[in-house]
Amino acid sequence: MLHHDVSPHIRESRTVWTERRDVVVADDGGWGSHRALEQAGREADLRGVGLVVVTVRTLPFVEPTGYAAWTRAENDAADYASNVNLAAQRRVRDARPGLHVEGAVVSSVDDLVPVAANAGLLVLGRHGAGGQGVFRMGTTSGDLVKAFPCPVLVCRDERSFPPRASAPSSRHPEVVAAVHVTPEIPTVLRYAVREATTRGMPLCVFSAGRPQTNSVVGDELAAEKSVPWRLVWTSGDAEGLLCYADPDDLLVLGNRGHERLAGHVTGSWTRAVLDRMPCDVMLVPL
């Protein structure tokens, strides 16, 4: 392990980013959306940008008994989605009166193209209203992450994790960047440094331990002066991160694949992190 001695001062301040793109949060009315909405408001405030609350209308299962039944189901779904979206906007405005908040209710993710084009961050809950895990096949979150080219923040869900075997550490919260292969290192570290600077948090980098990877990470960090950092060599599996992470950390990972879901299948490293990580996880586009 390489370690830079740090005595970080943790702060939350409003940062005006040079890239003024909205924070977008998906709200389906489920429990997982509650913390996502809260965190999205904080992210927008930190960046000095607006917040857009999106709700994708979904039809309940209805027996095909005729046009009237389908029409009634469509109207009920539209009313429910509208009420969910308006309630979410009110919660954010009540919590952060100075934040500019907009809402969008759509029948398909395809209708969110203009919103996606102006998005700097997409915020999602760990589970949908039906209990499905984020990015699972056929879920709205899976469609959203393919439609939005920006980083995606997956928020922790306190209800989903069993008690830890040991108490959380007494260290300060950190931005934790995990890098495994050389091509992703500059991009992941650039986003991680930016998040650490925005949050006033120190940076901890987990490197997979391969000689070439370690060399590149070391060179990148040696020139980094804007945040306190330390470097940890790891075997590259998810267990080390799972044991290390505290609930108030932010984990930053690269998100590979043409459709941005490569590696998210059951049994993969990224899937293990998304299902079990006790902190928020940010997936950055590579």
Wavefront OBJ file of the C-alpha trace (Angstrom):
o trace
v 0.000 0.000 0.000
v 1.196 3.508 -0.799
v -0.204 6.159 1.461
v -0.174 9.933 1.433
v -0.769 11.283 4.932
v -3.902 13.387 4.867
v -5.860 15.394 7.393
v -8.878 16.246 5.281
v -11.383 18.908 6.123
v -14.800 17.734 4.972
v -17.124 20.424 3.682
v -20.189 20.822 1.519
v -20.058 23.926 -0.631
v -21.802 25.165 -3.730
v -19.533 24.776 -6.761
v -20.324 26.477 -10.045
v -19.111 24.062 -12.721
v -17.859 25.408 -16.015
v -19.943 22.696 -17.709
v -23.472 23.732 -16.777
v -25.538 20.638 -17.477
v -28.603 19.595 -15.508
v -28.777 16.837 -12.938
v -31.552 14.413 -13.911
v -33.225 12.031 -11.463
v -35.663 9.233 -12.273
v -38.590 8.874 -9.860
v -41.096 6.018 -10.172
v -42.704 6.513 -6.767
v -40.888 3.560 -5.201
v -38.826 3.524 -2.026
v -35.575 3.524 -3.981
v -36.505 6.850 -5.536
v -36.715 8.623 -2.173
v -33.018 8.735 -1.471
v -32.201 9.202 -5.157
v -34.353 12.334 -5.134
v -32.677 13.634 -1.983
v -29.202 12.969 -3.369
v -30.037 14.460 -6.762
v -31.052 17.725 -5.094
v -27.740 17.782 -3.254
v -25.804 17.028 -6.443
v -27.535 19.863 -8.321
v -26.848 22.247 -5.452
v -23.197 21.255 -5.290
v -22.783 21.854 -9.023
v -24.832 25.050 -9.170
v -27.161 23.646 -11.854
v -30.848 22.802 -12.223
v -32.614 19.532 -11.465
v -34.975 17.680 -13.799
v -37.265 15.020 -12.300
v -38.332 12.450 -14.894
v -41.051 9.826 -14.558
v -41.594 7.211 -17.245
v -45.234 6.186 -17.458
v -45.796 2.429 -17.313
v -49.060 0.635 -17.989
v -50.331 -1.866 -15.435
v -51.319 -5.298 -16.654
v -54.906 -5.211 -17.831
v -56.955 -8.039 -19.267
v -57.804 -7.123 -22.871
v -61.528 -6.783 -22.256
v -62.021 -3.923 -24.656
v -61.111 -0.402 -25.613
v -62.721 1.121 -22.522
v -60.576 -0.966 -20.184
v -57.371 -0.015 -21.971
v -58.352 3.649 -22.043
v -59.113 3.605 -18.327
v -55.764 1.907 -17.607
v -53.886 4.460 -19.700
v -55.609 7.355 -17.929
v -54.905 5.855 -14.511
v -51.238 5.333 -15.404
v -50.945 8.897 -16.698
v -52.540 10.309 -13.531
v -50.287 8.205 -11.296
v -47.113 9.219 -13.124
v -48.109 12.885 -13.037
v -48.856 12.750 -9.309
v -45.547 10.981 -8.587
v -43.620 13.590 -10.547
v -45.373 16.586 -8.982
v -44.903 15.175 -5.472
v -41.203 14.638 -6.162
v -40.797 18.214 -7.381
v -42.514 19.513 -4.235
v -40.228 17.478 -1.969
v -37.129 18.896 -3.612
v -38.404 22.483 -3.557
v -39.352 22.165 0.112
v -35.877 20.867 0.962
v -33.944 23.250 -1.327
v -36.028 26.394 -2.011
v -33.327 28.058 -4.111
v -32.902 25.171 -6.526
v -34.426 25.359 -10.007
v -36.550 22.216 -10.470
v -38.409 21.007 -13.552
v -40.428 17.882 -14.245
v -40.945 15.623 -17.246
v -43.486 12.799 -17.556
v -43.036 10.650 -20.654
v -44.480 7.462 -22.057
v -41.117 6.186 -23.312
v -37.428 6.728 -22.591
v -37.117 7.691 -26.272
v -39.045 10.872 -25.437
v -36.202 11.988 -23.139
v -33.668 12.661 -25.922
v -33.661 16.477 -25.366
v -33.296 15.966 -21.591
v -30.452 13.483 -22.074
v -28.619 15.862 -24.407
v -28.419 18.498 -21.652
v -27.754 16.138 -18.736
v -24.505 16.208 -16.795
v -25.501 13.493 -14.314
v -28.255 10.865 -14.154
v -29.279 9.788 -10.628
v -31.042 6.459 -10.043
v -32.227 4.487 -7.034
v -30.767 1.054 -6.349
v -34.176 -0.600 -6.862
v -37.302 0.227 -8.846
v -40.863 0.436 -7.551
v -41.359 -3.249 -8.361
v -38.237 -4.255 -6.420
v -36.060 -4.958 -9.470
v -32.367 -4.217 -9.147
v -30.951 -1.311 -11.133
v -30.053 -2.097 -14.778
v -31.759 -5.503 -14.692
v -32.991 -6.717 -18.064
v -36.235 -5.050 -19.090
v -36.093 -2.327 -16.419
v -36.571 1.376 -17.050
v -33.171 2.074 -15.476
v -31.554 -0.165 -18.089
v -33.170 1.862 -20.852
v -32.205 5.153 -19.199
v -28.515 4.350 -18.844
v -28.338 3.515 -22.551
v -30.106 6.758 -23.490
v -28.048 9.094 -21.278
v -24.381 9.545 -22.284
v -23.450 11.224 -18.979
v -22.172 9.678 -15.704
v -24.763 7.692 -13.742
v -25.028 7.879 -9.943
v -26.666 4.799 -8.376
v -27.747 5.655 -4.834
v -27.479 3.268 -1.933
v -30.676 1.893 -0.432
v -30.448 1.578 3.347
v -33.192 -1.038 3.426
v -31.348 -3.389 1.082
v -28.236 -4.175 3.098
v -27.839 -6.465 6.121
v -25.980 -5.141 9.174
v -22.212 -4.982 8.661
v -20.057 -7.608 10.323
v -17.986 -4.773 11.736
v -18.756 -1.163 12.536
v -18.013 1.452 9.863
v -14.497 2.851 10.125
v -13.774 6.113 11.898
v -12.047 7.613 8.846
v -13.464 10.550 6.914
v -15.734 9.775 3.951
v -13.771 9.393 0.727
v -14.221 9.337 -3.012
v -12.995 5.836 -3.897
v -11.903 5.218 -7.486
v -11.463 1.626 -8.671
v -9.368 1.024 -11.811
v -8.562 -2.360 -13.359
v -7.215 -1.836 -16.868
v -4.843 0.802 -18.209
v -7.102 2.476 -20.846
v -9.730 3.503 -18.289
v -7.343 5.069 -15.763
v -7.153 8.706 -17.006
v -10.933 8.981 -17.456
v -11.898 7.380 -14.142
v -9.317 9.398 -12.209
v -10.376 12.642 -13.899
v -13.986 12.141 -12.802
v -12.940 10.959 -9.337
v -10.740 14.004 -8.760
v -13.544 16.295 -9.908
v -16.007 14.646 -7.505
v -13.506 14.783 -4.631
v -12.921 18.487 -5.293
v -16.656 19.218 -5.497
v -17.383 17.383 -2.239
v -14.282 18.484 -0.340
v -13.388 14.819 0.242
v -10.042 12.997 -0.015
v -9.424 10.504 -2.812
v -8.572 6.827 -2.367
v -7.596 4.877 -5.501
v -7.879 1.079 -5.645
v -5.568 -0.272 -8.356
v -5.775 -3.834 -9.619
v -2.122 -4.538 -8.892
v -0.943 -5.231 -12.442
v 2.529 -3.704 -13.037
v 1.505 -1.617 -16.059
v -1.694 -0.439 -14.365
v 0.164 0.481 -11.179
v 2.714 2.483 -13.154
v 0.070 4.504 -14.993
v -1.926 5.151 -11.814
v 1.202 6.241 -9.985
v 2.152 8.662 -12.761
v -1.362 10.139 -12.906
v -1.561 10.653 -9.149
v 1.981 12.010 -8.793
v 0.922 15.104 -10.694
v -2.333 15.536 -8.728
v -2.187 18.484 -6.317
v -5.827 19.565 -6.012
v -6.989 16.868 -3.545
v -5.303 14.697 -0.886
v -5.019 11.130 -2.133
v -3.753 7.705 -1.311
v -3.231 4.572 -3.369
v -4.169 1.007 -2.440
v -3.009 -2.081 -4.326
v -5.707 -4.741 -4.546
v -6.255 -8.145 -6.135
v -8.956 -6.670 -8.377
v -11.969 -8.547 -6.968
v -15.016 -6.842 -5.479
v -14.536 -8.160 -1.945
v -11.777 -5.702 -1.053
v -13.943 -2.756 -2.052
v -16.986 -4.174 -0.274
v -15.036 -4.540 2.965
v -13.442 -1.107 2.671
v -16.394 1.093 1.663
v -18.399 3.062 4.218
v -21.971 4.298 3.601
v -20.898 7.930 3.130
v -18.199 7.152 0.551
v -18.648 7.609 -3.193
v -17.310 4.820 -5.417
v -16.323 5.821 -8.978
v -16.087 3.117 -11.676
v -15.658 3.075 -15.434
v -18.672 1.959 -17.458
v -17.568 0.007 -20.518
v -19.529 -1.355 -23.459
v -21.196 -0.014 -26.596
v -24.592 -0.077 -24.918
v -23.212 0.876 -21.481
v -24.505 -2.298 -19.844
v -21.532 -4.545 -20.583
v -20.431 -6.228 -17.370
v -23.706 -5.592 -15.561
v -24.952 -9.145 -16.025
v -25.417 -11.509 -13.110
v -22.076 -12.827 -11.840
v -19.983 -9.947 -13.174
v -17.725 -7.697 -11.100
v -19.844 -4.594 -11.750
v -23.040 -6.458 -10.917
v -21.574 -7.562 -7.574
v -20.658 -3.968 -6.772
v -24.079 -2.582 -7.725
v -25.920 -5.245 -5.728
v -23.790 -5.190 -2.577
v -21.912 -1.888 -2.257
v -23.058 -0.002 0.885
v -22.344 3.438 -0.631
v -23.347 5.440 -3.702
v -21.728 4.269 -6.959
v -20.923 6.545 -9.886
v -20.454 4.907 -13.295
v -18.551 7.153 -15.704
v -18.594 6.689 -19.504
v -15.419 5.371 -21.113
l 1 2 3 4 5 6 7 8 9 10 11 12 13 14 15 16 17 18 19 20 21 22 23 24 25 26 27 28 29 30 31 32 33 34 35 36 37 38 39 40 41 42 43 44 45 46 47 48 49 50 51 52 53 54 55 56 57 58 59 60 61 62 63 64 65 66 67 68 69 70 71 72 73 74 75 76 77 78 79 80 81 82 83 84 85 86 87 88 89 90 91 92 93 94 95 96 97 98 99 100 101 102 103 104 105 106 107 108 109 110 111 112 113 114 115 116 117 118 119 120 121 122 123 124 125 126 127 128 129 130 131 132 133 134 135 136 137 138 139 140 141 142 143 144 145 146 147 148 149 150 151 152 153 154 155 156 157 158 159 160 161 162 163 164 165 166 167 168 169 170 171 172 173 174 175 176 177 178 179 180 181 182 183 184 185 186 187 188 189 190 191 192 193 194 195 196 197 198 199 200 201 202 203 204 205 206 207 208 209 210 211 212 213 214 215 216 217 218 219 220 221 222 223 224 225 226 227 228 229 230 231 232 233 234 235 236 237 238 239 240 241 242 243 244 245 246 247 248 249 250 251 252 253 254 255 256 257 258 259 260 261 262 263 264 265 266 267 268 269 270 271 272 273 274 275 276 277 278 279 280 281 282 283 284 285 286
